[in-house]
């Protein structure tokens, strides 16, 4: 879940609680980490 400032991503939140379907699982934590890593890489 990104937090933006001046239309730039400043903070990314990842973890099992941030996945929209697979919360409270290791898979949800992994997928949310990948999601945020992809967002970081695409903003560089």
Protein Blocks (a to p, Z undefined) as FASTA:
>chain_A
ZZdeehiafbdcedjklpfklgoifklmmmmmmmmmmmmmmmZZ
